[in-house]
Amino acid sequence: MKNSIGKYAAHSCNPNMKVEAQNSPKGLTVQYVAIKDIDPNTTLSFDYCTTERRFAAPFECCCGAENCRIRIDGWETLPPAQKDLLSVNALPYLKEEDDNIIIDKTTK
């Protein structure tokens, strides 16, 4: 994340950015994309659960959002309804892994 705004972005359960990632010939390309208008001097934020399957060190959220989930420990711990709400901003690999788990369960 050298020279990236990501190292300055906070977690929020009501974020103002999302993360997009693509493989390219030069390696992984990461972009931070606004998902709403961001006023000057506003903390940049994204929902960490939309980029990570599971955290080695889950944490208590203090974002203060009305929809705050309190404990942040990764995509795989979210209930299906929460995943549905967040899926538009989640990295594709998280959704693909979920789809593979569902396929595995239905084929056994």
Protein Blocks (a to p, Z undefined) as FASTA:
>chain_A
ZZiaklmpccdfbdcbdcdddddfkbccdddddfbdcdehiacdddfklmbfbafbdcdd
fkhpaklghiagbjklpcfklmmmmmmmpcfklmmmmmmmmmmmmmZZ
